[in-house]
Amino acid sequence: AQSVTQLGSHVSVSEGALVLLRCNYSSSVPPYLFWYVQYPNQGLQLLLKYTSAATLVKGINGFEAEFKKSETSFHLKKPSAHMSDAAEYFCAVNEKGGSEKLVFGKGTKLTVNP
Amino acid sequence: KAGVTQTPRYLIKTRGQQVTLSCSPISGHRSVSWYQQTPGQGLQFLFEYFSETQRNKGNFPGRFSGRQFSNSRSEMNVSTLELGDSALYLCASSAGPGQGIWETQYFGPGTRLLVL
């Protein structure tokens, strides 16, 4: 069975600082991995996805994530935080060749301090 | 290209009532999935439809049901509402199997349901 663990339900950074949001997954088959962002009172917006083409994935708004099979991790990074990055971030896994079902982590709420 | 649309955006119901939520996928997308989001349980998969057929179902009681129409629009219904059904219900669409990018789901803004 698939599962996703996001370490840290709340992360706080200063504007301009590195953003690092952690995600570890469990999957019995090669996974597809996703990061979504949710702003208050909105749906989920796709930030980036890993589908085995490249281990370093670049997404929108300056975010990137690296797939590390040996660590079963897919951490999200952004070199320099902006106030507009304040939101909740969700990591999700979908088993390749499987259904459309996404399994989500519990989410990490990012606060950016001026 | 227009995104996923969901109606209504907000709903207030009382216990025991039933509710129907609607989702229109991105044009050309044939797969629609539904998720429930609550503060306690997070994001949980409800069900997925492709070509008017339910392909997968999550661990929800039979009070939760759905359907998909020939134009790929989908509805979900919750009967005999309970207080615990208060949540944000999110719909997601994807191209569907065999499309090369079927695994990427795009979400709508959600319908926020409050059960009193």
Boltz contact constraints between the chains, C-beta under 6 A:
constraints:
  - contact:
      token1: [A, 32]
      token2: [B, 103]
      max_distance: 6.0
  - contact:
      token1: [A, 42]
      token2: [B, 109]
      max_distance: 6.0
  - contact:
      token1: [A, 43]
      token2: [B, 90]
      max_distance: 6.0
  - contact:
      token1: [A, 43]
      token2: [B, 107]
      max_distance: 6.0
  - contact:
      token1: [A, 43]
      token2: [B, 108]
      max_distance: 6.0
  - contact:
      token1: [A, 43]
      token2: [B, 109]
      max_distance: 6.0
  - contact:
      token1: [A, 43]
      token2: [B, 110]
      max_distance: 6.0
  - contact:
      token1: [A, 44]
      token2: [B, 107]
      max_distance: 6.0
  - contact:
      token1: [A, 49]
      token2: [B, 104]
      max_distance: 6.0
  - contact:
      token1: [A, 94]
      token2: [B, 103]
      max_distance: 6.0
  - contact:
      token1: [A, 99]
      token2: [B, 55]
      max_distance: 6.0
  - contact:
      token1: [A, 99]
      token2: [B, 56]
      max_distance: 6.0
  - contact:
      token1: [A, 100]
      token2: [B, 31]
      max_distance: 6.0
  - contact:
      token1: [A, 100]
      token2: [B, 33]
      max_distance: 6.0
  - contact:
      token1: [A, 100]
      token2: [B, 48]
      max_distance: 6.0
  - contact:
      token1: [A, 100]
      token2: [B, 94]
      max_distance: 6.0
  - contact:
      token1: [A, 101]
      token2: [B, 45]
      max_distance: 6.0
  - contact:
      token1: [A, 101]
      token2: [B, 56]
      max_distance: 6.0
  - contact:
      token1: [A, 104]
      token2: [B, 43]
      max_distance: 6.0
  - contact:
      token1: [A, 106]
      token2: [B, 42]
      max_distance: 6.0
